[in-house]
């Protein structure tokens, strides 16, 4: 019987075995996660922490599957799928990954823009900053000879910055520990709130778990390194869990409960009564780190998986993955800038974009679970019973959420998305006079 604990390989410490999991944590914790986490904390307090814990556990299970696949396969995942079923499935997975990454990239761009807007940077200037940061990300693809090594070091810095920023906020606000821990006791899930779906969608990101296979190959791991790969996946999952919990608890404990958070400025200003003026800077520093760390890696997920699915290449040095990665960066930037010109609410757009990512995930998760249970692919490294049980639970969660989103949530939310014409007559003159329930990205009736 297969087990979930492979034999020891080497004598390295756990912190020497991390890399791909840290990169995955960076792409998962983006502005969509931060804003959705804050909104969940404001809407439901601590009561939904157990839902997020389950999402993180499922994400951990799928990340370990991706790590297993990466260290065992001799061919790329796309070539392996093609050999077993035909090119059509590999291409379908690539297109699904492209759609998911494009939705995330849209949110990443809005997150960077919101971070600067909250620091009172002129809105027109933020558009130029977005263009500059996307150009910098594209340059990263072509400047570094060993892109994986540079990416790993950069992402470790961003993870450290996020942990410090959000931990500082949480420690300062001093949450009630009894209420906090009670939130992990399973209760009634509040699935009437779309932000819960969005948060699950940004925490349980199957494409990022699937991409673990590509990252493990780029790091050079082989079968003997499987133990390191599993440790790495678990460390990355724990980091995702800690950051998400810190954000929810900070919003719940900082007096944001019951407030209608329409922008990151609302979140930052809502924290000021507790933290003082420094809250805006500290929060936006963490938001910027999350958004920009996701910029490149999120786009690479689509670029590499789609290129591999098309049978072209999955190597960081080749042209096709870089070209498709660049395409995702440009699509996300253009859609984000266009949406702001059409007067859409930033947070509503981010939440919907992140929720939509759940729709394309079940097929990718199902293929990952299927591959890692095939002995002709994995040999004696197939999933153990615990991983399989969590994998089935995760798939059921994704299927249920996808059905509910298509049937009820997204149509209703899209109807409310567009700002009414009566709300866009004149801009607010003084940002300091804005009520915390009103987004600074929208304009209000002068009456």
C-alpha positions as CSV (number, residue, x, y, z in Angstrom):
1,X,0.0,0.0,0.0
2,X,1.3,3.5,-0.8
3,X,2.0,5.8,2.0
4,X,2.1,9.5,2.4
5,X,5.6,9.5,3.9
6,X,8.4,8.5,1.6
7,X,11.8,7.4,2.8
8,X,14.2,10.0,4.0
9,X,16.5,11.5,1.3
10,X,19.6,13.4,2.5
11,X,20.2,15.2,5.8
12,X,19.0,18.7,4.9
13,X,17.1,20.7,7.4
14,X,13.5,21.6,6.5
15,X,14.3,25.2,5.7
16,X,16.8,24.0,3.1
17,X,14.1,22.0,1.4
18,X,11.8,24.9,0.5
19,X,11.5,26.8,-2.7
20,X,8.6,25.9,-5.1
21,X,6.2,26.0,-2.2
22,X,7.3,29.6,-1.3
23,X,6.8,30.6,-4.9
24,X,3.3,29.1,-4.9
25,X,2.4,30.8,-1.6
26,X,3.3,34.1,-3.3
27,X,1.0,33.6,-6.2
28,X,-1.9,32.4,-4.0
29,X,-1.6,35.3,-1.6
30,X,-2.4,38.2,-4.0
31,X,-4.6,41.3,-3.6
32,X,-7.7,39.1,-4.2
33,X,-6.8,37.1,-1.1
34,X,-6.1,40.2,0.9
35,X,-9.2,42.1,0.0
36,X,-11.4,39.0,0.2
37,X,-9.9,38.0,3.6
38,X,-10.6,41.5,5.0
39,X,-14.1,41.5,3.7
40,X,-14.8,38.0,5.1
41,X,-13.5,39.2,8.5
42,X,-15.6,42.4,8.3
43,X,-18.8,40.5,7.2
44,X,-18.6,37.4,9.4
45,X,-16.0,38.0,12.1
46,X,-14.1,34.9,13.1
47,X,-17.0,32.5,12.3
48,X,-15.7,31.3,9.0
49,X,-12.1,30.5,10.0
50,X,-12.9,26.8,9.8
51,X,-13.9,27.1,6.2
52,X,-10.6,28.6,5.3
53,X,-8.7,25.9,7.3
54,X,-10.4,23.3,5.2
55,X,-9.5,25.1,2.0
56,X,-5.9,25.3,3.1
57,X,-5.7,21.6,3.9
58,X,-7.2,20.7,0.5
59,X,-4.6,23.0,-1.1
60,X,-1.8,21.3,0.8
61,X,-3.0,17.9,-0.5
62,X,-3.0,19.1,-4.1
63,X,0.4,20.8,-3.7
64,X,1.9,17.5,-2.5
65,X,0.4,15.9,-5.6
66,X,2.0,18.4,-7.8
67,X,5.3,17.9,-6.0
68,X,5.1,14.1,-6.4
69,X,4.3,14.5,-10.1
70,X,7.2,16.9,-10.7
71,X,9.9,14.7,-9.1
72,X,8.7,11.4,-10.7
73,X,7.9,12.3,-14.3
74,X,10.5,11.9,-17.0
75,X,8.4,13.8,-19.5
76,X,6.5,17.0,-18.9
77,X,3.0,16.8,-17.5
78,X,1.6,17.9,-20.8
79,X,3.5,15.3,-22.8
80,X,2.4,12.6,-20.2
81,X,-1.3,13.6,-20.5
82,X,-1.0,13.6,-24.3
83,X,0.5,10.1,-24.3
84,X,-2.3,8.8,-22.1
85,X,-5.3,10.6,-23.6
86,X,-4.4,12.7,-26.5
87,X,-3.3,16.3,-27.1
88,X,-6.9,17.6,-26.6
89,X,-6.8,17.3,-22.8
90,X,-3.4,18.8,-22.4
91,X,-4.6,21.8,-24.5
92,X,-7.8,22.1,-22.5
93,X,-5.9,22.2,-19.3
94,X,-3.6,24.9,-20.8
95,X,-6.5,27.0,-21.9
96,X,-8.2,26.7,-18.4
97,X,-4.9,27.7,-16.7
98,X,-4.7,30.7,-19.0
99,X,-8.2,31.8,-18.2
100,X,-7.6,31.4,-14.4
101,X,-4.3,33.3,-14.5
102,X,-5.8,36.1,-16.6
103,X,-8.5,36.6,-14.0
104,X,-5.9,36.6,-11.2
105,X,-3.6,39.0,-13.2
106,X,-6.5,41.4,-13.5
107,X,-6.9,41.4,-9.7
108,X,-3.1,41.8,-9.3
109,X,-3.1,44.9,-11.4
110,X,-6.1,46.4,-9.5
111,X,-4.3,45.5,-6.2
112,X,-1.1,47.4,-7.1
113,X,-3.2,50.4,-8.3
114,X,-5.3,50.3,-5.0
115,X,-2.1,50.2,-2.9
116,X,-0.8,53.4,-4.5
117,X,-4.2,55.1,-4.5
118,X,-4.5,54.4,-0.7
119,X,-1.2,56.3,-0.3
120,X,-2.8,59.3,-2.1
121,X,-1.0,58.8,-5.4
122,X,-2.9,60.5,-8.2
123,X,-5.1,58.0,-10.0
124,X,-3.7,59.0,-13.5
125,X,-0.2,58.4,-12.2
126,X,-1.2,54.9,-11.0
127,X,-1.9,53.9,-14.6
128,X,1.7,54.7,-15.6
129,X,2.9,52.8,-12.6
130,X,0.9,49.8,-13.7
131,X,2.5,49.9,-17.1
132,X,5.9,50.3,-15.6
133,X,5.5,47.3,-13.2
134,X,4.2,45.1,-16.0
135,X,7.2,46.1,-18.2
136,X,9.5,45.3,-15.3
137,X,7.9,41.8,-14.9
138,X,8.3,41.2,-18.6
139,X,11.9,42.2,-18.4
140,X,12.5,39.7,-15.6
141,X,11.6,36.9,-18.0
142,X,14.4,37.8,-20.4
143,X,17.1,39.2,-18.2
144,X,18.0,36.3,-15.9
145,X,19.9,33.3,-17.2
146,X,18.8,31.1,-14.2
147,X,15.3,32.5,-13.9
148,X,14.2,29.9,-11.3
149,X,17.0,30.7,-8.8
150,X,16.4,34.5,-9.1
151,X,12.6,34.0,-8.8
152,X,13.0,31.8,-5.6
153,X,15.1,34.4,-3.8
154,X,12.8,37.3,-4.8
155,X,9.7,35.4,-3.6
156,X,11.3,34.6,-0.3
157,X,11.8,38.3,0.3
158,X,8.2,39.1,-0.6
159,X,6.9,36.4,1.7
160,X,8.9,37.7,4.6
161,X,7.6,41.2,3.9
162,X,4.0,40.0,3.9
163,X,4.4,38.0,7.1
164,X,6.0,40.9,8.9
165,X,3.5,43.5,7.7
166,X,0.3,41.5,8.5
167,X,1.7,40.0,11.7
168,X,2.4,43.6,13.0
169,X,-1.2,44.6,12.3
170,X,-2.6,41.6,14.0
171,X,-0.4,41.9,17.1
172,X,-1.3,45.6,17.4
173,X,-5.0,45.0,17.2
174,X,-4.9,42.3,20.0
175,X,-7.7,40.0,18.9
176,X,-9.7,38.1,21.5
177,X,-8.0,34.7,21.4
178,X,-11.1,32.8,22.7
179,X,-13.2,34.2,19.9
180,X,-10.4,33.5,17.4
181,X,-10.0,29.9,18.3
182,X,-13.8,29.4,18.4
183,X,-13.8,30.3,14.7
184,X,-12.1,27.0,13.9
185,X,-15.1,25.0,15.3
186,X,-17.2,23.9,12.3
187,X,-20.5,25.7,12.0
188,X,-22.9,26.9,9.3
189,X,-20.9,28.1,6.2
190,X,-21.9,31.5,5.1
191,X,-22.1,30.8,1.4
192,X,-24.6,33.6,0.8
193,X,-21.6,35.9,0.8
194,X,-19.7,35.9,-2.5
195,X,-16.5,36.9,-0.7
196,X,-16.4,33.5,0.9
197,X,-16.4,31.9,-2.6
198,X,-13.7,34.4,-3.7
199,X,-11.5,33.6,-0.7
200,X,-11.8,29.8,-1.2
201,X,-11.0,30.5,-4.9
202,X,-7.9,32.4,-4.0
203,X,-6.8,29.9,-1.3
204,X,-7.5,26.6,-3.0
205,X,-5.8,27.4,-6.3
206,X,-5.5,24.1,-8.2
207,X,-3.5,25.6,-11.1
208,X,-0.8,26.7,-8.7
209,X,-0.7,23.2,-7.2
210,X,-0.4,21.8,-10.7
211,X,2.4,24.2,-11.4
212,X,4.3,22.7,-8.4
213,X,5.3,19.9,-10.9
214,X,6.9,22.4,-13.2
215,X,8.7,24.3,-10.3
216,X,10.0,21.0,-8.9
217,X,11.5,20.2,-12.3
218,X,13.0,23.6,-12.6
219,X,14.6,23.2,-9.2
220,X,16.1,20.0,-10.4
221,X,14.4,17.6,-8.0
222,X,14.4,13.9,-8.8
223,X,12.7,10.9,-7.1
224,X,15.3,10.9,-4.3
225,X,14.2,14.5,-3.4
226,X,10.5,13.6,-2.9
227,X,10.7,14.1,0.8
228,X,12.1,17.6,0.3
229,X,9.3,18.3,-2.2
230,X,6.6,17.3,0.3
231,X,8.1,19.3,3.1
232,X,8.3,22.3,0.7
233,X,4.6,21.9,-0.3
234,X,3.5,21.8,3.4
235,X,5.6,24.8,4.4
236,X,4.1,26.8,1.5
237,X,0.6,25.8,2.6
238,X,1.2,26.8,6.2
239,X,2.4,30.2,5.1
240,X,-0.7,30.7,3.0
241,X,-2.9,29.7,6.0
242,X,-1.1,32.0,8.4
243,X,-1.3,35.1,6.2
244,X,-5.0,34.5,5.4
245,X,-5.9,34.0,9.0
246,X,-4.0,37.1,10.1
247,X,-5.9,39.2,7.6
248,X,-9.3,37.8,8.6
249,X,-8.6,38.2,12.3
250,X,-7.2,41.7,11.9
251,X,-10.4,42.9,10.1
252,X,-12.6,41.1,12.7
253,X,-10.8,42.6,15.7
254,X,-10.2,46.1,14.3
255,X,-13.8,47.3,14.3
256,X,-14.4,46.6,10.6
257,X,-17.3,44.2,11.3
258,X,-20.5,45.4,9.6
259,X,-18.7,48.0,7.4
260,X,-19.2,47.8,3.7
261,X,-15.6,47.6,2.3
262,X,-15.6,48.8,-1.2
263,X,-11.8,49.5,-1.7
264,X,-8.5,48.9,-0.1
265,X,-8.7,52.5,1.1
266,X,-11.7,51.6,3.1
267,X,-9.8,48.8,4.8
268,X,-6.7,51.0,5.5
269,X,-8.8,53.8,6.9
270,X,-10.9,51.4,8.9
271,X,-7.7,50.3,10.7
272,X,-6.6,53.9,11.5
273,X,-8.6,54.2,14.7
274,X,-6.7,51.3,16.2
275,X,-3.3,51.7,14.5
276,X,-3.1,55.4,13.7
277,X,-1.9,56.9,10.4
278,X,0.8,54.2,10.1
279,X,-1.9,51.6,9.4
280,X,-2.4,52.8,5.8
281,X,1.3,52.5,5.0
282,X,1.8,49.2,6.7
283,X,-1.2,47.6,5.2
284,X,-0.5,48.9,1.7
285,X,3.1,47.7,2.0
286,X,1.9,44.2,2.5
287,X,-0.7,44.6,-0.2
288,X,1.9,45.8,-2.7
289,X,4.2,42.9,-1.8
290,X,1.4,40.4,-2.3
291,X,0.3,42.0,-5.6
292,X,3.7,42.3,-7.2
293,X,4.9,39.0,-6.0
294,X,2.0,37.4,-7.8
295,X,2.6,39.4,-11.0
296,X,5.2,37.2,-12.6
297,X,4.5,33.8,-11.1
298,X,0.8,33.9,-11.8
299,X,1.5,34.7,-15.4
300,X,4.2,32.0,-15.6
301,X,1.6,29.4,-14.5
302,X,-0.5,30.1,-17.7
303,X,2.5,30.5,-19.9
304,X,4.2,27.3,-19.0
305,X,1.1,25.1,-18.7
306,X,-0.4,26.3,-22.0
307,X,2.9,26.0,-23.9
308,X,3.4,22.5,-22.5
309,X,-0.2,21.6,-23.5
310,X,0.4,22.8,-27.0
311,X,3.4,20.5,-27.2
312,X,5.9,23.4,-27.5
313,X,8.1,23.6,-24.4
314,X,8.0,23.8,-20.6
315,X,11.6,25.1,-20.2
316,X,12.2,28.6,-18.7
317,X,14.8,29.3,-21.3
318,X,12.6,28.8,-24.3
319,X,10.6,31.4,-26.2
320,X,7.1,30.0,-26.2
321,X,6.5,30.0,-22.4
322,X,7.9,33.5,-22.2
323,X,5.7,34.8,-25.0
324,X,2.5,33.3,-23.4
325,X,3.6,34.6,-20.0
326,X,3.9,38.1,-21.5
327,X,0.5,37.7,-23.1
328,X,-1.1,37.1,-19.7
329,X,0.7,40.1,-18.2
330,X,-0.6,42.3,-21.0
331,X,-4.2,41.0,-20.9
332,X,-4.4,41.5,-17.1
333,X,-3.1,45.1,-17.4
334,X,-5.3,46.1,-20.3
335,X,-8.5,44.7,-18.7
336,X,-7.7,46.4,-15.3
337,X,-7.1,49.8,-16.9
338,X,-10.2,49.5,-19.1
339,X,-12.4,48.5,-16.1
340,X,-11.3,51.5,-14.1
341,X,-12.2,53.8,-17.0
342,X,-15.7,52.3,-17.0
343,X,-16.2,53.2,-13.3
344,X,-16.5,49.7,-11.9
345,X,-16.0,49.1,-8.1
346,X,-12.4,47.8,-7.5
347,X,-13.2,45.3,-4.8
348,X,-16.3,43.9,-6.5
349,X,-14.3,43.3,-9.6
350,X,-11.5,41.6,-7.8
351,X,-13.9,39.4,-5.8
352,X,-15.8,38.3,-9.0
353,X,-12.5,37.7,-10.9
354,X,-11.2,35.5,-8.1
355,X,-14.6,33.6,-7.8
356,X,-14.6,32.9,-11.5
357,X,-11.3,31.1,-11.1
358,X,-13.1,28.3,-9.3
359,X,-15.1,27.5,-12.4
360,X,-12.2,26.1,-14.4
361,X,-10.5,24.4,-11.5
362,X,-12.4,21.0,-11.2
363,X,-11.0,19.6,-14.5
364,X,-7.4,20.5,-13.6
365,X,-7.8,19.1,-10.1
366,X,-9.4,16.0,-11.4
367,X,-6.5,15.4,-13.9
368,X,-3.9,16.0,-11.1
369,X,-5.7,13.5,-8.8
370,X,-6.0,11.0,-11.7
371,X,-2.3,11.2,-12.7
372,X,-0.9,10.8,-9.2
373,X,-2.9,7.6,-8.8
374,X,-1.6,5.9,-11.9
375,X,1.1,3.4,-11.2
376,X,2.3,3.5,-14.9
377,X,3.0,7.2,-14.3
378,X,4.0,7.4,-10.6
379,X,5.4,3.8,-10.1
380,X,5.5,3.3,-6.3
381,X,5.0,7.0,-5.6
382,X,1.3,7.1,-6.0
383,X,-0.9,9.0,-3.5
384,X,-1.6,7.5,-0.2
385,X,-5.1,7.1,1.2
386,X,-5.0,10.4,3.2
387,X,-4.0,12.5,0.2
388,X,-6.6,10.8,-1.9
389,X,-9.4,11.4,0.6
390,X,-8.5,15.1,0.8
391,X,-8.3,15.2,-2.9
392,X,-11.8,13.9,-3.3
393,X,-13.1,16.3,-0.7
394,X,-11.4,19.1,-2.5
395,X,-12.9,18.2,-5.8
396,X,-16.4,18.0,-4.3
397,X,-15.9,21.4,-2.8
398,X,-14.8,22.9,-6.2
399,X,-17.8,21.3,-8.0
400,X,-20.3,22.5,-5.5
401,X,-19.0,26.0,-5.5
402,X,-18.8,26.1,-9.3
403,X,-22.4,25.0,-9.6
404,X,-23.6,27.6,-7.1
405,X,-21.6,30.4,-8.7
406,X,-23.0,29.6,-12.1
407,X,-26.5,29.1,-10.9
408,X,-27.0,32.0,-8.4
409,X,-24.0,34.1,-7.3
410,X,-22.3,35.5,-10.3
411,X,-25.5,36.6,-12.2
412,X,-26.7,38.5,-9.2
413,X,-23.4,40.1,-8.5
414,X,-22.8,41.1,-12.1
415,X,-26.2,42.9,-12.1
416,X,-25.0,45.0,-9.2
417,X,-21.5,45.7,-10.5
418,X,-22.0,48.7,-12.6
419,X,-22.0,52.0,-10.8
420,X,-25.2,53.9,-11.4
421,X,-25.0,57.1,-13.5
422,X,-26.4,59.2,-10.7
423,X,-23.3,58.3,-8.7
424,X,-20.7,59.7,-11.1
425,X,-21.5,63.4,-11.4
426,X,-18.6,64.9,-9.4
427,X,-15.5,63.6,-7.7
428,X,-14.9,63.9,-4.0
429,X,-12.5,66.8,-3.3
430,X,-11.0,65.7,0.0
431,X,-10.1,62.1,0.5
432,X,-9.9,62.6,4.3
433,X,-13.6,63.5,4.4
434,X,-14.7,60.2,2.8
435,X,-16.9,58.0,4.9
436,X,-15.3,54.5,5.4
437,X,-18.3,52.9,3.7
438,X,-17.7,54.8,0.5
439,X,-15.0,53.8,-2.0
440,X,-12.5,56.5,-3.1
441,X,-12.5,54.9,-6.6
442,X,-16.2,55.9,-7.2
443,X,-17.8,59.3,-7.4
444,X,-20.9,60.5,-5.6
445,X,-23.8,62.7,-6.3
446,X,-23.0,66.3,-5.3
447,X,-26.4,66.5,-3.7
